[in-house]
Structure formats: C-alpha cells, structure tokens
C-alpha cells in the first residue's frame, strides 16, 4: 500500500478503502505542487535514481549494495574465469594488501558498500605515505594498485551497460524529472540538484532537453572547476535600447557531491580539476570519483569541500525544502548537514523512502516532526512503488500542460525519426 506520512499524521486517512493508486498519487502531486512554490527548493538524488530494471534486466547502474556484491564476486573462482583477461583487482593484490596491512577486501563492513571500502583504502594510503616506517612506505604501491582497480571497476559500471548501447530508459526518466522543474514559478530562485552519483545521466538529460545549468565548471576547450560559477546567473536581454535583463527561465544549479567519472585532477595549476571530454583511465589519471581521504574529516579539499559548502548553504536558506530520492541516508557527512537544517524552523525534508529502512530513518520518523515527510510503499493492484524514481517522475511529480504537450510531441518525433526513409512513400 502507498503511504504518505507527515510526522505522525497519515495523509491518506480520509481516503476510502476502495481508493487506489491514482487517488493517492493525486494527493501527493497536489502537495508536491505546493512544495515546488517554496522560496528555496533543492533535491538530493542517490544511486537508486540511476538504477532501473525492466523485465529483470538492469538498464541503468546497480545501486551500491549490488555493486559491492558484484565486486566481491570477482574473487570467486567460478565467477572470475571469464574476467581473467580484464581484472580490476587481482587475487594476488588482494592477498598482498591483507598480508602487508591487514585489510581484507572481503570483510563484512564492505559487503554492501564499495564507498566504505574506498574510504578505508584512501585513509590507509594517506597513512602509509605519511609514515616513516619502511614497511608501510613499501605498501604504498599495493594500496595504489587496489584503489586504481576499484575505481576502474566503478568507472566501467558507470559507463558501460544497456544505456551505453542505445537504451535511453534512464536518461528519459531524468529528462522528465528536469522538465518537471519547469513548473516552478519564474520569480522564484533557481532549484539546486545535488547527487552522490558518479554517472552522467543528469548532464545528458539536461543537455538533450536544452536546459541551461551550472555544474561548477567554466571554459569551453578546457573546462575547469571554479566554484565562483555557482554565484552567477544566466540572463537574457529583453530590450536592447533600455538594457533590460531577466533571469533565464528553467536554470538549474547542479552539484556532484562525490565527484564524477569524467573529472580528473592535475598536479599543478590554479584550477586543477578538469572535466574531461573522453573518459579517463584510473591507471594513468587521478579520477575524481570519491572524496579523500575520508568524507567525515575536515581535510578533504576541492572540489568536494566546495560542493558540500554549497549543499550546506542551500539547506540553511530561508524557507528551504529538500526532496530526497534514491538515497538511504548512508553518508554521514550528508546526514549531518540535513540534521543541521532540521534545527531551523523553516526547513522541510521530504524523503521518498520507507522510514523503517535503517536506524537513521527510524530516528527521523520517531521525531514525529510534521516538517519531515515520508512517501513510500507498493500499490497492490498495479505493483507501482511510490519511492522508486521512475514512478516518482511519471506519477508523483507535478507537471504542466506545456510539459505534457512537449512529451507528446517528442514521442511523435521519435516514431517519425525511427521510421526508415522512403517507407510508404512511393513518390520518392
């Protein structure tokens, strides 16, 4: 059953027993439409948004749990056979890491979270570099090889799949999400979208929809990270004679909190973080797909510190609303910033998530705070899950008449363009 909880109140209390998915979805849509009129609107998208299964086949990118399980499977002799020519982390490297430093890549702490493994490896790398003991310095190469292998695995999973072979299912979902943001009134501040994902679905969706956005990078031939771009807005000239300007409608500020598969870091320069046009090689380039050395320390630098600063700044804005999808509150640093927001009376948190997911969500639900909303559950008749990204964008996000017309036109164009030239056209 689909559920909608505000603090301790069930928003579906007044519905009849016979009312189904559409009636519940309509209530959610109406309330989200009101939320979209908030002074400051932000979104936090986790790995669940980039995972989409159809008929049991993954068309996107597996979430962190299945990804970690697949990585563990590489060390299973039966599953390794077809991958011998393309190893990410070899059994010999794994054993050497365990023997030299006591780090077991198959430890239960990393069983469902590759990022936790990366955090341990990054911290170990910093320790070995700083140590004056010879045995630790000798282990640096081993740690770097393993880090490179894990990054290579993540890079492959984020860039190779059905979506890289012409399937646009996931990109289409993201496009619908960004098109929904256009329902926001023109006079309001531009929305912010934060994500912990490394993939490029967001960028492709906005590019294909012609949505202008700032992602922290500037330049054309060489795009480099410059946080000052987040302080800028895009404007259009209304009247040449009187020099009247207005902010461009539909502008989006976009932040990737954990980095991206196409970010690399150079050794020198005022702006060392580059946005690559071609996918980098973790063995040769320093691919920026994870905050280092540890996300919860104060020492991790640009661009991560800048991204988290923008996240914190947006959360504490007046009348700020944060909508969370595909994220299960597994990142301590992100959680702490959200908790800071909850100390402000004007902040609202809307999570598309079962409040019984983990200890953090249970604690949030137990507060009974009406500013904390949970939307989740599965409709028994249709099988639609309210907390899944595809159903959120298709049935729960507010939409305008223009958006529906655009989607209808787009479908017609896709059919026409997919039709072979000359078919049913005897006139040549």
Protein Blocks (a to p, Z undefined) as FASTA:
>chain_A
ZZddehjacfklmpcfklcfklmmmmmmmmmmmmmmpfbdcddddfklmgcceehiafbd
cdfklmmmmmmmmmpmklmmmmmmmcfbdfklmmmmmmmnopafkbfklmmomklmmmmm
mmmmmmmmmpcbfklmmmmmmmmmmmmmmmmmmmmmmmgcjklnopaklmmmmmmmmmmm
mmpcfkbccdddddfbfblklmmmmmmnopacdehiacjklccddfklmmpccdddfblk
lopacddehiacdddfkbpfkbccdfbdjblcccdfbdcdfklmccdfbccfbfkbckbc
cfklmmmmmmmmmmmpghiacddehiahlafklmmmmmmmmmpmkbccdddddfklpmml
mmmmmnopakbccdedjdfklopafkbmklmmmmmpccdfklmmmmmmmmmmmmmmmpcg
hiapanZZ
